[in-house]
Amino acid sequence: MNPEFDIRRFLLEDEEKLSPFAKKSSESLGRKLPMKRDPFRLEFARDETRILHSPPFRRLKHKTQVFLSPNNDHICTRMEHVLHVSSIAAVIGRCLNLNIDLINAIAKGHDLGHPPFGHAGERVLDHTLQLAGIKSGFKHEVHGLRVVDKLTNYGSGLNLTYEVRDGIITHCGESFERAVVPDRKRSLLEIESIDDRFNYPATLEGCLVRLVDRIAYLGRDLEDAIKADLIRKSDIPPEIVRNLGSENGKIIGTFVNDTIASSLGKDSIEMSEEVFGYMHMLKEFNYERIYRHPEVERKSRKAASIIELLYQELDRILELSERGKNLAFTATITRESSLMSIFFDFIKNTNYDESTPSWRIITDYIAGMTDSFAQRTFMQLFMPDPVI
């Protein structure tokens, strides 16, 4: 008996029981670089593992979700959010008989492109690049594909399947559509040309992650805002409380039940008109009372200033150091700011060449920072050490 053969046959036979709308690993377009077949995991399951063990995934635990660098351990971080998306999407996906391996891989990788300080960091990077004449700006979904393709493992990437890569670049949780329909006609071989947020995922599993992204954060952000004393439960509109609930668990449960009921037997992930209307109402409340809260905006402005100044200073250092080749300059700057040695190692150990523009290198480096690393780098570069 060959256990490798028997286990793989069992896994493939189990996939045959999936919904006709599900993406089976046997139907995958594969990877850009061929890999030796794993005896105990199918392709999408391997992708989830590769993402989980990657440095960009580990750094998510120190990246902002909504509330910047919280001292309260119970406030949601970017890693928690990613795990919530994976958990919720797997529940719905199991009920719809979709490919759980593919769902989990896309969900765990969907926010790897997020910069420090949440959307405040994303907005300032986008603005900075637009001012520099880079029309595509910065979008964390697009950068997420760059992270898994070109930045992880010293520039060699994770070599994920086309379907997982597609789910990462098209997840866009900020778009609020009632139904997400897979774009099965779009060629996955051309996903690297995507530079906007207008593309839908090519798989139903990717569509599910796209919709669940907002399910995962709306109720949790509400819960965290109450913990942070930004709002009180009594502030939540009665219609939302009556139809969705005021607790995160109840809100998620309502969304999950409705999504399952509305999507069964369909080649789309949908919500009912009624529940989607209440979701939109909750979104509007969150934006007005939480995301645009004066305290949140004040901290976001400070975070944006850190990113902006870091970008300008790293641009200056990159030029004066001749991209790390001027050893006298690099020795001086690393003596003053020891963390700059990481920057120079990053330039040297990533697949950059002389044709790589400076903005690309600096954006890659800053977007990979955690909140705390960005703050420490800022302190070393801009705060003077005592002379004696």
C-alpha positions, 0 to 999 in steps of 0.5 A, a space after each residue: 500500500 502506498 499511503 501517499 497515493 491513497 491519501 491524495 486519491 481520497 482528497 481528490 475524490 472528496 473534492 468531486 463532492 463540491 458544488 459545481 460552482 466551486 473551484 477544484 484544485 484539480 482545475 487550478 491553472 497552477 503556479 508560475 513556477 512548477 513545484 513538486 506535488 505534496 503527498 498530503 495536501 492539495 494545491 490551495 491547502 499548500 498556499 494557505 500554509 505558505 502564507 501562514 509561515 511567511 514574514 508578511 503574515 506574522 507582521 499583521 499582528 502589529 498592524 492597525 485595523 482601525 485603532 492605531 497602536 492600541 495598548 488594549 490587547 482586546 482591540 482588533 489588529 490586522 491579523 485578527 481581522 484576517 483570521 476572522 475573515 477566514 473563519 467566517 468565510 469557511 463557515 459560509 463556504 462549508 454550507 455552500 459546499 465550496 472549496 474551504 482550502 481556497 477560501 482559507 488561503 485567499 482570506 489569510 492572504 487578502 491583507 498582506 499588502 496593507 501598510 502600517 497605520 491601516 487606511 491612514 497609511 494607505 491614503 498617505 502612500 497613495 497621495 504621495 505617489 500620485 503627487 510623484 506622478 504615479 497615476 496608479 497610486 497605492 492600493 493595498 490589494 494590488 500591493 498584496 499581489 506584489 508582496 506574495 509574488 516579488 517581495 517575500 523570501 528575499 524577492 522570490 515570492 511565495 509562488 502561489 496558485 493563480 486562483 489565490 493570487 487572483 483572490 488577493 488582488 480582487 478582494 476589495 472589502 471597501 466596495 459595498 455591493 449586494 451581490 458579488 458575481 465571479 468574473 469567469 471570463 477574465 484571464 488569470 494569466 493577466 492578473 499582474 496587469 490589474 492596477 485598480 479595484 474594479 475587477 471581481 474575483 474569478 472564483 466563487 470562493 474569492 467572491 465570498 472572501 470579498 463579501 465576508 471582508 466587510 462582515 468581519 469588520 463592521 460589527 467588530 469595529 463597532 465593538 472596539 469603538 465601544 471599548 474605546 469609549 468613542 461611542 455608547 451602545 445607546 448611540 447605535 440606531 434602534 433600527 440597526 439594533 432591532 434588525 442586526 443586534 448590538 453585539 458583534 456575534 449577533 451582527 455576524 450571525 445575522 449576516 452569515 445566515 442571510 448570506 447562506 440563505 441568499 446564495 444557496 444554489 447560485 453562482 454568486 455570493 449575495 445578501 437579501 435586499 433587506 439585510 443588505 440595507 441594514 448592513 449599509 445603514 451600519 456602514 454609514 453609522 460606522 463611518 460617521 461615528 467611528 472612522 471619522 471620529 475626531 479622536 480617530 482622525 487626529 491620530 490618523 493625521 499623526 500617523 500620516 505625517 510619520 509615513 510622509 516624513 519617512 518617505 521623504 527621508 528614505 528618498 533622500 537617504 536612497 539618493 545620497 547612499 547611491 542605493 547603498 553603494 556609498 559605503 562611507 555614507 551608509 556607515 555614517 547613517 547606520 551609526 546614527 540610525 541603526 535601523 537603517 541597516 535593515 533598509 540597506 539589507 532590504 535593497 540588497 536582498 530584494 530583486 531590484 536593479 538599476 532600472 527599479 525606480 526609487 519610489 518603488 523601493 521606498 513604497 515596498 519598504 514602508 508598506 512592509 513596516 508594522 506600526 511599531 517599526 515605523 514609529 521606531 524608524 521615525 524616532 531614530 531618523 528625526 529625534 536627536 540622541 543625547 551628546 553626553 
